Amino acid sequence: MKIGVNTLFLIPGEVGGTETYLREILRELACSFPLTQVLLLTNRENDILFRNLFRSYPQFSFCSLPCTATNRYQRIILEQTLLPRYVARTDIDLLWSPGYTAPFFSYFPQVVTIHDMQYKRYPEDLTLLARLATDMLVRMAVHRCQKIIAVSEFSRQEIIRFTRASSDKVTVIPEAADQMYAERLSEAEIRKRLAPLIPPDRPYLLCVANTYPHKNVHTLIQAFGDILDRIPHDLILVGKPRLGEPLVQKAIEQLPQKGRFHRIDRVENDQLIALYQGAELFVFPSLYEGFGLPVLEAMMAGTPVVASQNGSIPEVGGECITYFDEKRRDDLPNKIQDLLHLSKNGRDHLIQKAYLHATSFSWKLTVQKTLACFQSLI
């Protein structure tokens, strides 16, 4: 089987969990499924990245298109016009588009991964023009592709509801967290990796989220401000400014001790692992998630989690994390304090339970199910 992979949507470091999803699947394909051939259809921003990652694997080949994904509307046009012409000259069996949209015309069977319907539930995350374009392209992909992959049952139901896709066309294939998050670092190594990022030897709470409105980051900052005189912890936010940034900045301005809040726009993978493992608590206040990968990563890293009970988060966290009610202003700060005051035995039990749950997700299983989905069309 030879799979063409449409990566025109991907700008390295800019598309969050969708990039992690694609890179982890490709890495698992490279390491565990050498008989599956992969043609990566790349853009100007990601071509070098993918060649560096996979050029040593003989089953991988590359086709670079003259497409600049940072120009969103150029990318949309070229995905619908130039990409099909390039693909027509290849010998692939199937075209997979892992980033929501797919070409209308294709000589081959198509599969698309739609991670969520966030633009419908939280339209303020996008400009009006971007929202209209996204809706048209997602609906077109649903119509033209023979199979649709959803990353959770929650997302499956959202896709069916908002696009009227046939239920038997949408397959749930969950994401996973890499085992590297569970490989325990020494305290010295954690301090070394985090030294350039945060103040040394201070306990901290961690949140990983770009500041889209639905990520609800401002609520966490408000909750932190409510209790910072009762806890010794700092708050670390890893994430870039997005359309919800005005609310975040307003919440920061209201903090009585602004020096205890630290913002990191972007980190390397080894630093992110250290941040997860060094945190006393991971807090994820998001109101909408197609999967919620940071929750699973924190569970793998051995860090207790408090999160909202929205979207797919209960599918990921199960009974192994603590949930708060976002409608009650005092609930999040109370849940944070409850977890911080757990006994060592109570904390260890929670961590072990969460880790065992997290290991039930694996990228190898994700790839096996994905390949089975592809095979059903060939």
WOGI-V766690 format. One record per run of one state. SS is the DSSP state (helix for helix, strand for strand, loop for the rest). FROM is the first residue (numbers start at 1). LEN is the number of residues. Records with the same first field share a line. If there is no record, write none. Layout:
SS->FROM-LEN, FROM-LEN
//
This chain:
loop->1-1, 7-10, 33-4, 43-4, 55-5, 65-7, 81-1, 89-5, 98-11, 114-4, 122-1, 126-2, 145-2, 151-2, 164-3, 173-6, 183-4, 195-9, 209-4, 216-1, 228-6, 239-6, 254-4, 265-4, 279-2, 285-8, 302-3, 309-4, 318-4, 325-4, 341-3, 359-4, 376-3
strand->2-5, 37-6, 60-5, 94-4, 109-5, 147-4, 170-3, 204-5, 234-5, 261-4, 281-4, 305-4, 322-3
helix->17-16, 47-8, 72-9, 82-7, 118-4, 123-3, 128-17, 153-11, 167-3, 179-4, 187-8, 213-3, 217-11, 245-9, 258-3, 269-10, 293-9, 313-5, 329-12, 344-15, 363-13
//
